Amino acid sequence: MPTIDTQVAQHLLKTVQAAALMGTVSIMSGVRPETAQSMVHLGIDMGRLRSRNTLQDALQLALAVLAERAGTAATAARALTAGEPR
């Protein structure tokens, strides 16, 4: 993002919130220091939006989130099938 204002930030936050309702995790990457400073000066709270400096770091975080969710899903599936009659 080369620049950000309150309107752009509000749109971004609404998009992240809408995506979260569908069970997603949003990750923002590549925010320039000047843009981050502008966000702080504007009082923009990005809430639960995760951010990373580089696309590589963001992809690593995304893979970690997927791995965590896969492990949780597998544990839940085992718990459900353990209670089924054979």
Phi and psi restraints in degrees (value plus and minus 20) as a CYANA .aco file:
   2 PRO   PHI     -91.5   -51.5
   2 PRO   PSI     -58.9   -18.9
   3 THR   PHI    -161.3  -121.3
   3 THR   PSI     141.7   181.7
   4 ILE   PHI    -168.2  -128.2
   4 ILE   PSI     121.7   161.7
   5 ASP   PHI    -149.6  -109.6
   5 ASP   PSI     160.0   200.0
   6 THR   PHI     -84.1   -44.1
   6 THR   PSI     -54.9   -14.9
   7 GLN   PHI     -85.8   -45.8
   7 GLN   PSI     -64.7   -24.7
   8 VAL   PHI     -83.7   -43.7
   8 VAL   PSI     -62.9   -22.9
   9 ALA   PHI     -83.4   -43.4
   9 ALA   PSI     -62.3   -22.3
  10 GLN   PHI     -83.2   -43.2
  10 GLN   PSI     -61.0   -21.0
  11 HIS   PHI     -83.1   -43.1
  11 HIS   PSI     -63.7   -23.7
  12 LEU   PHI     -80.6   -40.6
  12 LEU   PSI     -66.0   -26.0
  13 LEU   PHI     -83.5   -43.5
  13 LEU   PSI     -60.3   -20.3
  14 LYS   PHI     -84.2   -44.2
  14 LYS   PSI     -58.0   -18.0
  15 THR   PHI     -85.1   -45.1
  15 THR   PSI     -63.9   -23.9
  16 VAL   PHI     -83.4   -43.4
  16 VAL   PSI     -61.9   -21.9
  17 GLN   PHI     -85.2   -45.2
  17 GLN   PSI     -61.7   -21.7
  18 ALA   PHI     -83.3   -43.3
  18 ALA   PSI     -61.6   -21.6
  19 ALA   PHI     -85.3   -45.3
  19 ALA   PSI     -58.2   -18.2
  20 ALA   PHI     -83.4   -43.4
  20 ALA   PSI     -53.1   -13.1
  21 LEU   PHI     -83.2   -43.2
  21 LEU   PSI     -42.4    -2.4
  22 MET   PHI    -115.4   -75.4
  22 MET   PSI     -12.6    27.4
  23 GLY   PHI      68.5   108.5
  23 GLY   PSI      -3.2    36.8
  24 THR   PHI    -113.8   -73.8
  24 THR   PSI     143.6   183.6
  25 VAL   PHI    -135.9   -95.9
  25 VAL   PSI     105.1   145.1
  26 SER   PHI    -116.6   -76.6
  26 SER   PSI     118.9   158.9
  27 ILE   PHI    -149.8  -109.8
  27 ILE   PSI     107.0   147.0
  28 MET   PHI    -126.1   -86.1
  28 MET   PSI     117.6   157.6
  29 SER   PHI    -156.2  -116.2
  29 SER   PSI     140.0   180.0
  30 GLY   PHI      58.5    98.5
  30 GLY   PSI       4.8    44.8
  31 VAL   PHI     -98.0   -58.0
  31 VAL   PSI     104.3   144.3
  32 ARG   PHI     -89.0   -49.0
  32 ARG   PSI     131.0   171.0
  33 PRO   PHI     -76.4   -36.4
  33 PRO   PSI     -56.9   -16.9
  34 GLU   PHI     -85.5   -45.5
  34 GLU   PSI     -58.9   -18.9
  35 THR   PHI     -87.8   -47.8
  35 THR   PSI     -62.6   -22.6
  36 ALA   PHI     -81.7   -41.7
  36 ALA   PSI     -61.1   -21.1
  37 GLN   PHI     -84.6   -44.6
  37 GLN   PSI     -60.3   -20.3
  38 SER   PHI     -82.2   -42.2
  38 SER   PSI     -60.4   -20.4
  39 MET   PHI     -82.6   -42.6
  39 MET   PSI     -60.7   -20.7
  40 VAL   PHI     -85.7   -45.7
  40 VAL   PSI     -64.8   -24.8
  41 HIS   PHI     -84.4   -44.4
  41 HIS   PSI     -52.8   -12.8
  42 LEU   PHI    -100.0   -60.0
  42 LEU   PSI     -28.3    11.7
  43 GLY   PHI      54.9    94.9
  43 GLY   PSI       8.1    48.1
  44 ILE   PHI    -101.6   -61.6
  44 ILE   PSI      99.9   139.9
  45 ASP   PHI    -120.0   -80.0
  45 ASP   PSI      93.1   133.1
  46 MET   PHI    -100.2   -60.2
  46 MET   PSI     -17.0    23.0
  47 GLY   PHI      38.2    78.2
  47 GLY   PSI    -145.6  -105.6
  48 ARG   PHI    -110.4   -70.4
  48 ARG   PSI      -9.9    30.1
  49 LEU   PHI     -89.3   -49.3
  49 LEU   PSI     102.6   142.6
  50 ARG   PHI    -104.4   -64.4
  50 ARG   PSI     125.8   165.8
  51 SER   PHI    -156.9  -116.9
  51 SER   PSI     130.1   170.1
  52 ARG   PHI    -158.2  -118.2
  52 ARG   PSI     134.6   174.6
  53 ASN   PHI     -88.3   -48.3
  53 ASN   PSI     -62.1   -22.1
  54 THR   PHI    -141.6  -101.6
  54 THR   PSI     140.7   180.7
  55 LEU   PHI     -82.2   -42.2
  55 LEU   PSI     -57.9   -17.9
  56 GLN   PHI     -80.6   -40.6
  56 GLN   PSI     -65.2   -25.2
  57 ASP   PHI     -83.9   -43.9
  57 ASP   PSI     -58.2   -18.2
  58 ALA   PHI     -85.8   -45.8
  58 ALA   PSI     -61.2   -21.2
  59 LEU   PHI     -86.1   -46.1
  59 LEU   PSI     -58.1   -18.1
  60 GLN   PHI     -83.3   -43.3
  60 GLN   PSI     -61.2   -21.2
  61 LEU   PHI     -84.4   -44.4
  61 LEU   PSI     -63.3   -23.3
  62 ALA   PHI     -80.0   -40.0
  62 ALA   PSI     -63.0   -23.0
  63 LEU   PHI     -85.1   -45.1
  63 LEU   PSI     -57.4   -17.4
  64 ALA   PHI     -86.1   -46.1
  64 ALA   PSI     -60.7   -20.7
  65 VAL   PHI     -83.2   -43.2
  65 VAL   PSI     -64.0   -24.0
  66 LEU   PHI     -81.7   -41.7
  66 LEU   PSI     -63.3   -23.3
  67 ALA   PHI     -83.2   -43.2
  67 ALA   PSI     -60.7   -20.7
  68 GLU   PHI     -84.0   -44.0
  68 GLU   PSI     -64.7   -24.7
  69 ARG   PHI     -85.6   -45.6
  69 ARG   PSI     -57.2   -17.2
  70 ALA   PHI     -84.5   -44.5
  70 ALA   PSI     -61.4   -21.4
  71 GLY   PHI     -85.0   -45.0
  71 GLY   PSI     -60.8   -20.8
  72 THR   PHI     -86.1   -46.1
  72 THR   PSI     -62.1   -22.1
  73 ALA   PHI     -84.7   -44.7
  73 ALA   PSI     -60.4   -20.4
  74 ALA   PHI     -85.8   -45.8
  74 ALA   PSI     -60.2   -20.2
  75 THR   PHI     -83.9   -43.9
  75 THR   PSI     -63.1   -23.1
  76 ALA   PHI     -84.6   -44.6
  76 ALA   PSI     -60.5   -20.5
  77 ALA   PHI     -84.3   -44.3
  77 ALA   PSI     -61.2   -21.2
  78 ARG   PHI     -84.2   -44.2
  78 ARG   PSI     -59.6   -19.6
  79 ALA   PHI     -85.4   -45.4
  79 ALA   PSI     -59.2   -19.2
  80 LEU   PHI     -88.0   -48.0
  80 LEU   PSI     -63.6   -23.6
  81 THR   PHI     -94.9   -54.9
  81 THR   PSI     -42.5    -2.5
  82 ALA   PHI     -87.8   -47.8
  82 ALA   PSI     -49.5    -9.5
  83 GLY   PHI    -108.3   -68.3
  83 GLY   PSI     -24.4    15.6
  84 GLU   PHI     -98.9   -58.9
  84 GLU   PSI     121.7   161.7
  85 PRO   PHI     -90.3   -50.3
  85 PRO   PSI     128.7   168.7
